[in-house]
Amino acid sequence: METDQLFLATDAALRSVIDRIAPEDFDKPVPAGWTQSANPTILDILRAHAYDEAWVPAVIAGASVADGDELRDRDLLGDDPIAAYDTLNDAATAAVQAGVDGEAIFRFQYGDYPAKEGFAHLAMYRGFQAWLIAKHLSIPFHLSPELIAGMNEHVVPNAEQWRSFGVFPPAIDPPDGADDETRLLCTVGFWIP
C-alpha cells in the first residue's frame, strides 16, 4: 500500500470513530500522554485532530507552521464540533485525492520529510488515535486488515526510532494467540487488554 493510500485509510478510520463520539463524551478526561494540554478531554483531542486536518492541504502544498500559523488560535470546531471536523476532513481527503507530487517535501514542526514518509507519519497518528479513542470510549472499532498491513509495512520498521523520540511507549509482549491487530498494537506499545 502506498503511503498516501495508507493516510486516506487511517483518516477514514479516525473519522469513523470521531463521528460516533457523543456530545456528552466531550468533557470526558483522556490520558495526559495524548496531548500537551493540561487536564485534556475528548474535546481537546478533537480540537487537535481538527487542527491537524486543517493543515493537511497546506502541508501538501509545501507550507510550514514557520511560515505563519493562522489556524492555531482559531476556533475550528464552532457550535457543532463533529460536523466541523468532518468538513476539515473532507478538505484534507480531497487534497490528497487530487494527487501529490512525488518530490514534495512535507515541512512538519519537527522536521522536513519526503511526501512518502510524511504520509506515513500522518497515517500513524490517525490510525493509532482511532483505536485509542474508540477503546477509551467503548466505541466498537477494529483496524482493518489493509490498515494493519500498511502500518506493518510503513510504521513498524521505524517503531524503535520513533520510540526513542517519545512517540511510542515501550513495546508489550503480545498475549498467547494474539491476532494481527493486537500484535501491531503491542509492537507500538498501545495495546490495552
C-alpha positions in Angstrom: 0.0 0.0 0.0 1.3 3.4 -0.9 1.6 5.8 2.0 -0.9 8.3 0.5 -3.5 5.5 0.4 -2.5 4.5 4.0 -3.1 8.1 5.0 -6.6 8.0 3.4 -7.4 4.7 5.1 -6.3 5.8 8.5 -8.0 9.2 8.1 -11.3 7.5 7.2 -10.9 5.2 10.2 -10.3 8.1 12.6 -13.4 9.9 11.1 -15.5 6.7 11.6 -14.6 6.9 15.3 -15.0 10.6 15.7 -18.4 10.5 14.0 -19.6 8.2 16.8 -18.4 10.4 19.7 -21.5 11.6 21.6 -21.6 15.3 22.7 -21.9 14.1 26.3 -18.4 12.5 25.9 -16.7 15.8 25.0 -15.8 16.6 28.6 -14.5 13.1 29.5 -10.9 13.1 30.5 -8.2 11.4 28.4 -4.7 10.2 29.3 -2.3 13.1 29.8 0.1 11.5 27.3 -2.3 12.0 24.4 -1.6 15.8 24.3 0.3 18.6 25.9 -2.9 20.2 27.1 -3.4 20.3 30.9 -6.3 18.1 32.0 -7.1 17.0 28.5 -10.6 16.0 27.4 -12.1 14.3 24.4 -12.9 17.7 23.0 -9.3 18.7 23.4 -8.3 15.7 21.3 -11.0 16.6 18.7 -9.5 20.1 18.6 -6.1 18.7 17.9 -7.3 16.5 15.1 -9.3 19.3 13.6 -6.1 21.5 13.6 -4.2 18.6 12.1 -6.8 18.1 9.3 -6.9 21.8 8.6 -3.2 21.8 8.0 -3.1 18.9 5.5 -3.8 20.9 2.3 -1.2 23.5 3.3 1.4 20.8 4.2 0.9 19.1 0.8 1.4 22.5 -0.8 4.8 22.9 1.0 3.7 25.3 3.7 5.1 25.2 7.3 4.0 26.5 10.6 7.2 28.5 10.5 5.6 30.5 7.6 2.8 31.5 9.9 0.0 29.7 11.7 -3.3 31.5 11.4 -5.0 28.2 12.5 -3.6 27.9 16.0 -5.8 30.5 17.7 -8.9 29.9 15.6 -12.0 28.0 16.9 -12.1 25.3 14.2 -15.0 23.4 15.8 -17.6 26.0 16.4 -21.0 25.0 17.8 -21.0 21.6 16.0 -17.6 20.0 16.6 -18.3 16.8 14.8 -19.7 18.5 11.7 -16.8 21.0 11.7 -14.3 18.2 11.9 -16.0 16.3 9.1 -15.7 19.4 6.9 -12.0 19.7 7.6 -11.6 16.0 7.0 -13.4 16.4 3.6 -10.9 19.1 2.5 -7.9 17.1 3.6 -9.2 14.0 1.8 -9.8 16.0 -1.4 -6.4 17.5 -1.3 -4.7 14.1 -1.1 -7.0 12.5 -3.7 -6.1 15.3 -6.1 -2.6 13.9 -6.2 0.6 14.9 -4.5 3.9 15.5 -6.3 6.2 12.6 -5.5 9.1 15.1 -4.9 7.1 17.1 -2.5 8.6 17.8 0.9 6.3 17.9 4.0 7.6 20.5 6.4 6.4 19.4 9.9 7.3 21.2 13.1 9.8 18.5 13.9 11.5 18.4 10.5 11.2 18.1 6.8 10.3 14.7 5.2 9.7 13.5 1.6 5.9 13.1 0.9 6.1 9.3 1.1 7.5 9.4 4.6 5.4 12.3 5.6 2.2 10.5 4.7 3.4 7.6 6.9 3.8 10.0 9.8 0.3 11.4 9.3 -1.2 7.9 8.9 0.5 6.6 12.1 -1.0 9.4 14.2 -4.5 8.9 12.8 -4.6 5.1 12.8 -3.5 4.6 16.4 -5.6 7.5 17.7 -8.7 6.0 16.1 -8.1 2.8 18.1 -7.2 4.6 21.3 -10.2 6.9 21.2 -12.5 4.0 20.4 -11.1 1.9 23.2 -11.3 4.8 25.7 -15.0 5.5 24.9 -16.0 1.8 24.3 -16.8 2.5 20.6 -16.8 -0.7 18.6 -13.8 -0.4 16.3 -11.1 -2.6 14.8 -8.2 -1.7 12.5 -8.9 -3.2 9.0 -6.6 -5.9 7.7 -5.5 -3.5 5.0 -4.7 -0.8 7.5 -2.8 -3.3 9.7 -0.8 -4.4 6.7 0.0 -0.8 5.8 1.1 0.0 9.3 3.3 -3.1 9.5 4.9 -2.0 6.2 5.4 1.7 6.8 5.3 2.2 10.6 6.6 -0.9 12.4 10.1 -0.7 10.7 10.5 2.7 12.3 8.9 1.8 15.7 12.2 1.8 17.7 13.4 5.1 16.3 10.1 6.7 17.0 10.0 5.2 20.4 13.4 6.9 21.1 11.7 10.2 20.2 8.9 9.5 22.7 6.2 8.8 20.1 5.6 5.2 21.2 5.6 3.8 24.7 7.6 0.6 25.4 6.6 -2.5 23.4 4.3 -5.0 25.1 4.6 -8.8 24.9 1.5 -9.9 23.0 -0.7 -12.4 24.7 -0.8 -16.0 23.5 -2.9 -16.4 20.4 -2.9 -12.6 19.7 -4.4 -11.6 16.4 -2.7 -9.3 13.9 -4.3 -6.1 15.4 -3.2 -7.0 18.9 0.4 -7.8 17.7 0.6 -4.5 15.9 -0.7 -2.5 18.9 1.7 -4.4 21.2 4.7 -3.6 18.9 4.0 0.1 19.3 3.0 -0.1 23.0 -0.6 0.9 22.6 -2.4 -2.3 23.3 -4.9 -2.3 26.2 -6.5 -5.6 27.3 
